[in-house]
Amino acid sequence: MPGDGVGTYRLSEEQVLLRDTLRQLADERIAPRAAEIDRTGEVPDDIRQLLAHHDVLALPFPEAYGGVGVDLLTVCLAIEQIARACTTSSLILAVQELGSLPIRLGGSDELKSRLLPALASGERLAAFALTESEAGSDVASTRTRAVRDGDEYVINGTKRFITNGSVAGVITTFAVTDPEGARTKNLSAFAVEVPTPGFSVVRLEHKLGIRGSPTAELAFENVRVPAANRIGEEGDGWKLAMKTFERSRPGIAAQAVGIAQGALEAAVAYARERKQFGGRIGDLQMIQAMLADMAAEVEAARQLTYKACAEVEAGATDAAKWAAMAKLVAGDTAMSVTTDAVQVFGGYGYTEDFPVERMMRDAKITQLYEGTQQIQRLVIARQLLGRPG
Ligand SMILES: Cc1cc2nc3c(=O)[nH]c(=O)nc-3n(C[C@H](O)[C@H](O)[C@H](O)COP(=O)(O)OP(=O)(O)OC[C@H]3O[C@@H](n4cnc5c(N)ncnc54)[C@H](O)[C@@H]3O)c2cc1C
């Protein structure tokens, strides 16, 4: 029976090859750009093109729609390797996955054929618009409305904190279609193709980290969307969002593992070089203990993340719990390991001369988005106590 922890994994030769190839690509082409992207806050279109050119953005999409059609673990291996070099860049793949998942999970064949090829090629970017100013953790408080009008829906409302909302061509947008309906049954999802009349980007956030990843507030004023762009049936929105999180939260966990791995490697390299009291700081037992703890934490988070991928792929009945546990553990690991990395660097770690302060700022977001750490605990506890929902 799925749900009993039966999902197993062992990296295949292809997965190892992809992981190592991407690590090299990230070292050579992405890492050298990371500090500048962070400093200027530029949206790195060159990295989008690089990932598209190497078919990295195509990884999660089925071959029938121009993708490579790999499993979740392979997508996570890719996100991890990119995040090890640059968190902002890893979000290009993670959000292409997040924004397109509802379409892949619940869209009609016609909708998939129409929209997925340009997303798989990276020509268009996807975004996922669920959060609103009054509906953050409490998704069921969504106010954005979609009203059927003949062959179209008319959407009104605003969305907050939408990654890639200002650069995406397809925005998966969640809106209430049945205001009288039960809280988890009144939402529907729509693939909104932009630009379109009535749609606007209100503003972009200035953020602690992931500064090259645009986070947009979006307004929908009488935006007309063909009924054919509804994803699934009316009322499927909540279910689609939760199914999406089962596959996207392991991606954020992988991002967190990548950030932590990058910080660990930087700290080890520094501990080998930096001399105080006539010797390498790496010879000091207190530094050694910190590095050892960091390495153990990163590996534990990595293995849990890969295991969660295997459980999700195996169709485990408690897949949501596995996804939440991976994001919870990996997010906290990224925060603690990057903080310790700054400690290993001493005062230099606090400056822009080294990458660890950027990694520490970037790590924080993995404890917040796609459900805060508190929400992951709720998901896990509900599964344990038999109160799903
Ligand atoms: C950079 C960035 C990018 C984002 N990208 C996207 C995106 O692409 N698409 C999208 O839809 N959203 C996105 N988000 C939104 C993100 O998912 C939300 O910010 C997050 O879910 C939390 O919602 P909130 O900010 O409204 O916090 P709130 O829900 O107001 O939470 C405030 C605090 O209360 C705690 N809390 C809330 N409810 C409970 C509870 N029941 N039990 C215990 N504690 C609770 C929270 O954990 C948190 O500590 C993004 C956010 C950021 C910052």
The ligand as an SDF file (V2000), in Angstrom:
LIG
                    3D

 53 58  0  0  0  0  0  0  0  0999 V2000
    9.5710   36.3690   -2.1700 C   0  0  0  0  0  0  0  0  0  0  0  0
    8.2310   35.7210   -2.1190 C   0  0  0  0  0  0  0  0  0  0  0  0
    7.7610   35.0120   -3.2170 C   0  0  0  0  0  0  0  0  0  0  0  0
    6.4850   34.4440   -3.2070 C   0  0  0  0  0  0  0  0  0  0  0  0
    6.0180   33.8060   -4.3370 N   0  0  0  0  0  0  0  0  0  0  0  0
    4.7080   33.4260   -4.3760 C   0  0  0  0  0  0  0  0  0  0  0  0
    4.1350   32.9410   -5.6030 C   0  0  0  0  0  0  0  0  0  0  0  0
    4.8120   32.8120   -6.6380 O   0  0  0  0  0  0  0  0  0  0  0  0
    2.8090   32.6380   -5.6200 N   0  0  0  0  0  0  0  0  0  0  0  0
    2.0120   32.7710   -4.5170 C   0  0  0  0  0  0  0  0  0  0  0  0
    0.8200   32.4830   -4.6090 O   0  0  0  0  0  0  0  0  0  0  0  0
    2.5350   33.2150   -3.3370 N   0  0  0  0  0  0  0  0  0  0  0  0
    3.8490   33.5470   -3.2350 C   0  0  0  0  0  0  0  0  0  0  0  0
    4.3860   34.0250   -2.0570 N   0  0  0  0  0  0  0  0  0  0  0  0
    3.5280   34.1380   -0.8870 C   0  0  0  0  0  0  0  0  0  0  0  0
    3.8960   33.1950    0.2340 C   0  0  0  0  0  0  0  0  0  0  0  0
    3.5480   31.8780   -0.1030 O   0  0  0  0  0  0  0  0  0  0  0  0
    3.1870   33.7250    1.4940 C   0  0  0  0  0  0  0  0  0  0  0  0
    3.8700   34.9010    1.8790 O   0  0  0  0  0  0  0  0  0  0  0  0
    3.2010   32.7130    2.6160 C   0  0  0  0  0  0  0  0  0  0  0  0
    2.3620   31.6290    2.2900 O   0  0  0  0  0  0  0  0  0  0  0  0
    2.7310   33.3090    3.9490 C   0  0  0  0  0  0  0  0  0  0  0  0
    1.6110   34.1200    3.8300 O   0  0  0  0  0  0  0  0  0  0  0  0
    1.6480   35.5900    4.4840 P   0  0  0  0  0  0  0  0  0  0  0  0
    2.8850   36.2430    4.0000 O   0  0  0  0  0  0  0  0  0  0  0  0
    0.3560   36.2570    4.2050 O   0  0  0  0  0  0  0  0  0  0  0  0
    1.8210   35.3220    6.0330 O   0  0  0  0  0  0  0  0  0  0  0  0
    0.6560   35.0750    7.1040 P   0  0  0  0  0  0  0  0  0  0  0  0
   -0.2410   33.9900    6.6220 O   0  0  0  0  0  0  0  0  0  0  0  0
    0.0510   36.3770    7.4680 O   0  0  0  0  0  0  0  0  0  0  0  0
    1.4930   34.5230    8.3240 O   0  0  0  0  0  0  0  0  0  0  0  0
    2.1130   35.3560    9.3130 C   0  0  0  0  0  0  0  0  0  0  0  0
    2.7040   34.4460   10.3910 C   0  0  0  0  0  0  0  0  0  0  0  0
    1.6390   33.7030   11.0250 O   0  0  0  0  0  0  0  0  0  0  0  0
    1.9030   32.3150   10.9320 C   0  0  0  0  0  0  0  0  0  0  0  0
    0.6350   31.5970   10.7560 N   0  0  0  0  0  0  0  0  0  0  0  0
   -0.3740   31.8800    9.8720 C   0  0  0  0  0  0  0  0  0  0  0  0
   -1.3650   30.9810    9.9990 N   0  0  0  0  0  0  0  0  0  0  0  0
   -0.9770   30.1060   10.9520 C   0  0  0  0  0  0  0  0  0  0  0  0
   -1.5670   28.9530   11.5510 C   0  0  0  0  0  0  0  0  0  0  0  0
   -2.7730   28.5180   11.1710 N   0  0  0  0  0  0  0  0  0  0  0  0
   -0.8800   28.3210   12.5340 N   0  0  0  0  0  0  0  0  0  0  0  0
    0.3210   28.7590   12.9390 C   0  0  0  0  0  0  0  0  0  0  0  0
    0.9400   29.8370   12.4210 N   0  0  0  0  0  0  0  0  0  0  0  0
    0.3020   30.5080   11.4400 C   0  0  0  0  0  0  0  0  0  0  0  0
    2.8000   32.1580    9.7140 C   0  0  0  0  0  0  0  0  0  0  0  0
    3.5400   30.9550    9.7520 O   0  0  0  0  0  0  0  0  0  0  0  0
    3.6720   33.3990    9.8290 C   0  0  0  0  0  0  0  0  0  0  0  0
    4.7070   33.1590   10.7460 O   0  0  0  0  0  0  0  0  0  0  0  0
    5.6760   34.5660   -2.0420 C   0  0  0  0  0  0  0  0  0  0  0  0
    6.1690   35.2420   -0.9270 C   0  0  0  0  0  0  0  0  0  0  0  0
    7.4070   35.8380   -0.9600 C   0  0  0  0  0  0  0  0  0  0  0  0
    7.8850   36.6090    0.2490 C   0  0  0  0  0  0  0  0  0  0  0  0
  1  2  1  0
  2  3  1  0
  2 52  2  0
  3  4  2  0
  4  5  1  0
  4 50  1  0
  5  6  2  0
  6  7  1  0
  6 13  1  0
  7  8  2  0
  7  9  1  0
  9 10  1  0
 10 11  2  0
 10 12  1  0
 12 13  2  0
 13 14  1  0
 14 15  1  0
 14 50  1  0
 15 16  1  0
 16 17  1  0
 16 18  1  0
 18 19  1  0
 18 20  1  0
 20 21  1  0
 20 22  1  0
 22 23  1  0
 23 24  1  0
 24 25  2  0
 24 26  1  0
 24 27  1  0
 27 28  1  0
 28 29  2  0
 28 30  1  0
 28 31  1  0
 31 32  1  0
 32 33  1  0
 33 34  1  0
 33 48  1  0
 34 35  1  0
 35 36  1  0
 35 46  1  0
 36 37  1  0
 36 45  1  0
 37 38  2  0
 38 39  1  0
 39 40  1  0
 39 45  2  0
 40 41  1  0
 40 42  2  0
 42 43  1  0
 43 44  2  0
 44 45  1  0
 46 47  1  0
 46 48  1  0
 48 49  1  0
 50 51  2  0
 51 52  1  0
 52 53  1  0
M  END
$$$$
